[in-house]
Amino acid sequence: MLPHANLLKASEDLRRLVAIPSVSARGEKLVECAEAVRDLLAEAGFDTEIQQGDVGPFVIGEIGSGPLTVMIYNHYDVQPEDPVSLWHSPPFEMSERDGRWYGRGVADDKGEFISRLAGWRLFREHHPGPLPFRLIWLVDGEEEIGSPSLEAFLKRRLDGEAVDVCWWEYGEVDASGRPIILCGFKGVMAVELRARTAQADMHSSLGAVFDNPLWRLAAATASLRDGTGRILIDGFYDAVRQPAPSDNELASAPPYSLDSLMDATGAQRLLDGIDAANFYRAVNFEPCMNVNGFSGGYAGEGAKTVLPAEGAVKIDLRLVPDQDPQRIVALLRAHLDKHGFGDIELIVHDANVKPVRSAADHWFVQDAKAVLEECFGQPAIVQPSSPASGTAHPFVEQLGAEIVGLGLTHHGAMLHSPNENIIIDQFVRMIECSAAIFARLSERAYRMRQSSPAQPTHGETP
């Protein structure tokens, strides 16, 4: 049972952070929030520093040494609060209603950070003294805008170092209260296709003579994917890594049904070939392409008989290991040229987030599973890959870390939307889980040191 004083301190810390409108898209209050995070880590016993990124500062906290190096990654920046009119309470004031806390960042990602920090304090109350493993806590100020300077920062700050495990910035709890462990994340790229066929909009009667940019964009977009969702770009699937047998086994037993997913989302039309038996495998392992929106011409009320001069379509792709976003951009350009769309401009908005996947049977996954099941009183779900994305690949490529996500984001948390929230009971459970995870890491580090006492350790010289 979490002592009331610990919960009170955690809620006060979270309230303090939520009150800082650290919106990276606007470059707002990032320094102020970084300093608040640094103060919290320092208060908890960490050696701290702040280093400026391209947009917002990074906060680093370090403590301990030993044969095991663990990194925790969180972020303190948040999405814009718009549209403010849809919030039921001020977005930058943490409020409580019906067993939930509301406010921008209360889940993503300040609530995740504070639940882990409160768990750390609880752990240290019972385990004072030298920490037998090295813990590096990195809190990013640019995550919500794609972490543009993360790779350079890691190379500058931790070049040549190795990290065993990276506890990722979030995890999930499903609608029935079962905790979910995420063992990977898809990559993502976002592009825009633009077409211009005239200097200005023309009378639609000239459509008998001149081509229409929206027709061209529709045709180009339709050439990219078939009705099953399979992407038709030559070479697109060449680098796809096949899932491990253990991952296939996990994906063969969906923790929720396709019907429940359709009920929760209101979605009704499935891709050809998708059914209750294979939808979860697609969620975990299949890349996909989405049209985010068309623009151009007239879209107001009534009719306007116009032949547009220009148009655009925004597209994103979710990628799986070992697809490289930059390579996919080149393949997309070649596809457009090959199929007669060489005049269509390709604008790349984001092609930097690569997919990652960790081993579902990794010891940290198994330790976390045992802890979560004890704290939540329900079987934990080990999901091979989140369908979502995050800038996790630098931790894998540069530091050699296994990436594992576990946390308190529930399916009604309204991330990036008005009325973002967390369930207070799940916040409490994640504090208890975090404390137990730190205890398990200590136990493992002690065993590692005893089994090979002469071996040099991360953070120590031989």
C-alpha positions in Angstrom: 0.0 0.0 0.0 1.4 3.3 -1.1 1.8 5.7 1.9 -0.5 8.8 1.7 2.5 11.1 2.1 4.2 9.6 -1.0 1.0 10.0 -3.1 0.6 13.6 -1.9 4.2 14.4 -2.9 3.7 12.8 -6.3 0.5 14.6 -6.9 2.1 18.0 -5.9 5.0 17.3 -8.3 2.7 16.4 -11.1 0.5 19.5 -10.5 3.6 21.7 -10.6 4.8 20.3 -13.9 1.3 20.4 -15.6 1.1 24.1 -14.7 4.1 24.8 -16.9 2.8 25.1 -20.5 6.0 23.5 -22.0 4.7 23.3 -25.6 7.6 22.5 -27.9 5.7 23.3 -31.1 5.7 26.9 -29.9 9.1 26.8 -28.1 7.2 27.8 -24.9 8.4 27.5 -21.3 10.8 24.7 -22.2 13.7 26.1 -20.1 11.4 26.7 -17.1 10.1 23.1 -17.3 13.6 21.6 -17.8 14.7 23.4 -14.6 11.8 22.1 -12.7 12.6 18.5 -13.8 16.2 19.0 -12.9 15.3 20.2 -9.4 13.1 17.1 -8.9 15.8 14.7 -10.0 18.4 16.5 -7.9 16.0 16.4 -4.9 15.8 12.6 -5.5 19.5 12.2 -5.2 20.7 12.3 -8.9 23.7 14.2 -10.2 22.0 16.4 -12.8 22.8 18.6 -15.8 20.9 20.5 -18.5 22.1 20.6 -22.1 20.4 22.7 -24.7 19.0 21.0 -27.8 18.0 22.6 -31.1 14.7 23.6 -29.6 14.5 22.6 -25.9 16.9 21.5 -23.3 17.7 17.9 -22.3 17.8 17.0 -18.6 20.1 14.3 -17.4 20.2 12.6 -14.0 22.8 10.0 -13.1 23.4 7.8 -10.1 25.1 4.5 -9.2 27.6 2.2 -10.8 27.9 -1.5 -11.5 27.7 -4.2 -14.0 24.3 -3.1 -15.3 23.4 0.2 -17.0 19.8 1.2 -17.2 18.4 4.3 -18.9 14.9 5.8 -18.3 13.6 8.0 -21.1 10.8 10.5 -20.6 9.9 13.9 -22.0 8.6 17.0 -20.4 7.3 18.8 -23.5 3.6 18.6 -24.4 1.3 19.0 -27.3 -0.5 22.3 -27.9 -3.7 22.6 -25.9 -5.9 23.6 -28.9 -8.9 23.6 -29.2 -9.2 25.1 -25.7 -13.0 25.4 -26.0 -13.3 21.6 -25.8 -11.6 21.3 -22.4 -13.8 20.8 -19.4 -11.3 22.4 -17.2 -8.2 24.7 -17.8 -5.6 22.6 -19.7 -2.7 23.8 -17.6 -4.3 23.3 -14.2 -4.5 19.7 -12.9 -8.0 19.0 -11.8 -9.7 15.9 -10.4 -13.0 14.4 -11.5 -14.4 10.9 -11.1 -11.2 9.2 -10.0 -9.1 10.9 -12.8 -6.6 13.7 -13.0 -7.0 16.0 -16.0 -4.6 18.4 -17.7 -2.2 18.7 -20.6 0.8 16.4 -20.0 -0.8 14.6 -17.1 -0.4 11.4 -19.0 2.0 12.3 -21.9 4.5 12.4 -20.5 4.7 14.2 -17.2 2.5 11.7 -15.4 4.7 8.8 -16.6 7.8 10.6 -15.4 6.4 11.5 -12.0 5.0 7.9 -11.4 8.5 6.6 -12.0 10.2 9.3 -9.9 7.7 8.6 -7.0 8.5 4.9 -7.3 12.2 5.7 -7.2 11.7 7.6 -3.9 9.7 4.7 -2.5 12.4 2.3 -3.5 15.2 4.4 -1.9 13.3 4.7 1.4 13.7 0.9 1.7 17.1 0.6 -0.1 19.4 3.5 0.9 23.1 3.4 0.3 25.1 2.9 -2.9 23.1 1.9 -5.9 24.6 -1.3 -7.4 23.8 -0.4 -11.0 24.2 2.7 -13.1 21.0 4.6 -13.7 20.8 7.3 -16.4 17.6 9.3 -16.5 17.1 11.3 -19.7 14.2 13.7 -20.0 13.7 15.2 -23.5 12.2 18.6 -24.3 11.6 18.0 -28.0 9.8 14.7 -28.2 6.5 16.1 -29.4 8.2 17.7 -32.4 10.1 14.5 -33.3 13.2 15.0 -31.1 15.3 16.7 -33.9 18.5 16.9 -31.8 18.2 13.6 -29.8 20.6 11.6 -32.0 23.3 14.3 -31.9 22.8 14.8 -28.2 23.3 11.1 -27.4 26.4 10.9 -29.6 27.8 13.9 -27.9 26.9 13.0 -24.3 27.2 9.2 -24.3 29.5 8.4 -27.3 31.1 4.9 -26.9 29.0 4.0 -23.9 26.7 1.0 -23.6 23.2 0.8 -22.1 21.6 -2.6 -21.3 18.0 -1.5 -21.1 16.1 1.6 -21.9 12.8 1.9 -20.1 10.7 3.8 -22.7 8.6 6.9 -22.0 5.3 5.2 -21.9 3.3 2.0 -21.7 -0.3 1.1 -21.7 -3.2 -0.3 -19.6 -6.1 -1.7 -21.5 -9.8 -1.1 -21.0 -10.1 -4.0 -18.5 -7.1 -2.8 -16.4 -4.5 -5.2 -17.8 -1.0 -3.7 -18.1 0.7 -3.9 -21.5 4.4 -4.2 -22.1 5.5 -2.9 -25.4 8.6 -4.5 -26.9 9.0 -2.3 -30.0 7.7 0.6 -32.0 7.1 1.1 -35.7 9.0 3.7 -37.6 7.2 6.6 -39.2 7.6 8.9 -42.2 5.3 11.8 -43.3 5.3 13.2 -46.8 3.2 15.5 -48.9 2.5 15.3 -52.6 1.9 18.5 -54.4 0.6 19.1 -58.0 0.2 22.4 -59.9 -1.2 22.5 -63.4 -1.9 26.2 -64.0 -1.1 29.7 -62.7 -4.5 30.2 -61.2 -7.9 28.4 -60.8 -9.9 28.3 -64.1 -13.5 27.9 -65.2 -14.4 24.2 -64.9 -15.4 24.1 -68.6 -11.7 24.1 -69.4 -11.5 20.6 -67.9 -12.2 19.4 -71.4 -8.7 20.7 -72.3 -6.5 20.9 -69.3 -5.7 18.3 -66.6 -6.8 18.7 -63.0 -4.2 18.5 -60.2 -6.6 16.8 -57.9 -7.2 14.1 -60.5 -3.5 13.6 -60.8 -3.0 13.4 -57.0 -5.9 11.0 -56.7 -4.4 8.8 -59.4 -0.9 9.0 -57.9 -2.2 8.1 -54.5 -4.3 5.2 -55.8 -1.2 3.8 -57.4 0.5 3.4 -54.0 -1.7 0.8 -52.3 -4.2 -1.9 -53.1 -7.4 -2.9 -51.3 -5.6 -5.2 -49.0 -3.4 -2.4 -47.7 -0.4 -3.9 -49.5 1.9 -1.1 -50.6 2.7 -1.2 -54.3 6.0 0.6 -54.3 8.8 -1.5 -55.9 11.2 -2.7 -53.2 9.1 -1.5 -50.3 9.1 -4.9 -48.5 12.7 -5.9 -49.4 14.2 -5.1 -46.1 11.3 -6.2 -43.8 12.6 -8.4 -41.0 10.5 -11.4 -40.3 9.2 -11.7 -36.7 10.9 -14.1 -34.3 8.9 -17.3 -33.5 8.3 -16.0 -30.0 6.8 -12.8 -31.4 4.6 -14.7 -33.8 3.3 -16.8 -30.9 2.4 -13.7 -28.9 0.6 -12.2 -32.0 -1.3 -15.4 -32.5 -3.3 -14.9 -29.3 -4.8 -11.4 -29.4 -5.5 -9.9 -25.9 -8.6 -8.2 -27.3 -11.0 -9.0 -30.1 -11.4 -7.4 -33.5 -15.1 -6.7 -32.5 -14.0 -4.9 -29.4 -11.6 -2.8 -31.4 -14.3 -1.9 -33.9 -16.7 -1.1 -31.1 -14.2 1.2 -29.3 -13.3 3.1 -32.5 -16.6 3.0 -34.4 -14.6 1.8 -37.4 -16.7 -0.4 -39.8 -14.8 -1.1 -43.0 -11.9 -3.5 -42.8 -9.1 -3.9 -45.4 -9.6 -6.8 -47.7 -8.3 -10.0 -46.1 -8.3 -8.7 -42.5 -10.3 -10.8 -40.1 -10.5 -11.7 -36.4 -7.7 -14.3 -36.9 -5.0 -12.0 -38.4 -5.8 -8.4 -37.3 -3.5 -8.4 -34.3 -0.6 -9.7 -36.4 -1.1 -6.8 -38.8 -1.2 -4.3 -35.9 2.2 -5.6 -34.7 4.1 -6.6 -37.8 2.6 -5.0 -41.0 3.7 -1.6 -42.4 0.9 0.6 -43.5 0.2 3.7 -45.5 -2.4 6.4 -44.6 -3.8 9.3 -46.5 -4.1 12.1 -43.9 -5.9 14.6 -46.1 -6.5 16.1 -49.5 -6.5 19.8 -50.1 -7.1 22.1 -53.1 -9.9 23.6 -55.1 -13.2 24.6 -53.5 -14.5 22.8 -50.4 -17.0 25.3 -49.1 -20.8 25.2 -49.0 -22.8 24.8 -52.2 -21.1 24.5 -55.6 -18.3 26.4 -57.3 -17.5 25.2 -60.8 -13.8 25.6 -60.8 -10.8 23.8 -62.2 -8.2 24.0 -59.5 -4.7 25.2 -60.3 -3.0 23.2 -57.5 -3.6 20.6 -54.8 -1.8 18.5 -52.1 -2.2 15.2 -50.3 -0.6 14.4 -47.0 0.5 10.8 -46.4 2.2 8.9 -43.5 3.7 5.4 -43.5 4.3 3.2 -40.5 7.3 1.1 -41.0 8.7 -2.2 -39.4 12.2 -3.4 -38.8 14.5 -3.1 -40.9 12.9 -0.6 -43.2 14.8 2.7 -43.4 12.6 5.8 -43.9 15.1 7.6 -46.0 15.3 4.6 -48.3 11.5 4.5 -48.6 11.5 8.1 -49.6 13.8 7.3 -52.5 11.6 4.3 -53.5 8.5 6.5 -53.4 10.1 9.1 -55.7 11.1 6.4 -58.1 7.6 5.0 -58.1 6.0 8.4 -58.9 8.5 8.9 -61.8 8.0 5.3 -63.1 4.2 5.7 -63.2 4.1 9.0 -65.0 3.9 11.4 -62.0 7.3 13.0 -62.4 5.7 16.4 -62.2 4.3 15.8 -58.7 6.5 17.4 -56.1 7.4 15.2 -53.1 7.9 17.0 -49.8 9.4 15.1 -46.9 8.1 16.3 -43.5 9.6 13.5 -41.4 11.7 10.6 -42.4 13.9 10.1 -39.3 12.1 7.7 -37.0 13.2 4.1 -37.6 11.4 1.1 -36.3 12.8 -0.9 -33.4 11.9 -4.3 -31.8 13.3 -5.9 -28.7 13.1 -9.6 -27.7 9.9 -10.5 -25.9 11.8 -13.1 -23.8 14.4 -10.5 -22.6 15.0 -10.7 -18.8 13.7 -7.1 -18.3 10.5 -7.9 -20.0 10.0 -11.0 -17.9 10.9 -9.1 -14.6 8.5 -6.3 -15.6 5.8 -8.8 -16.4 6.0 -10.4 -13.0 6.0 -7.0 -11.2 3.0 -5.7 -13.2 1.0 -8.8 -12.6 1.6 -8.5 -8.9 0.7 -4.8 -8.7 -2.3 -4.9 -11.1 -3.6 -8.3 -10.0 -4.1 -9.3 -13.7 -2.1 -11.1 -16.3 0.2 -8.6 -18.2 0.1 -8.5 -22.0 3.5 -8.7 -23.7 2.9 -7.0 -27.1 5.7 -7.5 -29.7 5.4 -4.1 -31.2 3.3 -1.0 -30.6 1.5 0.2 -33.7 2.7 3.7 -32.7 6.1 5.2 -33.1 8.8 7.0 -31.2 12.4 8.1 -31.7 13.8 5.0 -30.1 16.3 3.9 -32.7 19.2 6.0 -31.5 19.2 4.2 -28.2 19.4 0.9 -30.1 21.9 1.9 -32.8 24.2 4.1 -30.7 23.9 2.6 -27.2 22.9 -1.0 -27.9 19.9 -0.9 -25.6 16.9 -3.1 -25.5 13.8 -0.8 -25.6 10.8 -1.7 -23.4 7.7 0.3 -22.7 5.6 0.0 -19.6 3.5 2.7 -18.0 0.1 4.1 -17.1 -1.4 5.4 -20.4 -4.9 4.0 -20.6 -7.0 3.7 -23.8 -9.2 6.7 -22.8 -6.3 9.0 -21.8 -7.1 11.4 -24.7 -3.5 11.9 -25.6 -2.9 15.0 -27.7 -6.6 15.9 -27.3 -8.6 18.0 -25.0 -9.3 16.5 -21.6 -6.1 14.4 -21.4 -6.3 12.3 -18.2 -5.0 9.5 -16.1 -6.8 7.2 -13.7 -5.5 7.9 -10.2 -5.6 4.3 -9.1 -3.4 3.3 -12.1 -1.0 6.1 -11.2 -0.7 4.7 -7.7 -0.1 1.2 -9.1 2.6 2.4 -11.4 4.4 4.1 -8.5 4.4 0.7 -6.7 5.4 -1.1 -9.9 8.3 1.3 -10.4 9.6 0.8 -6.9 9.5 -3.0 -7.4 11.3 -2.7 -10.7 14.1 -0.7 -9.2 14.4 -3.4 -6.5 14.6 -6.1 -9.1 17.2 -4.2 -11.0 19.3 -4.0 -7.8 18.9 -7.7 -7.1 20.0 -8.5 -10.7 23.0 -6.2 -10.4 24.1 -7.8 -7.2 23.9 -11.2 -8.7 25.9 -10.1 -11.8 28.6 -8.6 -9.6 28.9 -11.7 -7.5 29.1 -14.0 -10.5 31.9 -12.0 -12.1 33.5 -9.7 -9.5 36.6 -9.1 -11.6 34.8 -7.8 -14.6 34.8 -4.0 -15.4 31.4 -2.5 -15.1 29.6 0.3 -17.0 30.4 3.5 -15.3 33.5 2.1 -13.6 37.2 1.6 -14.7 38.7 -1.9 -14.5 
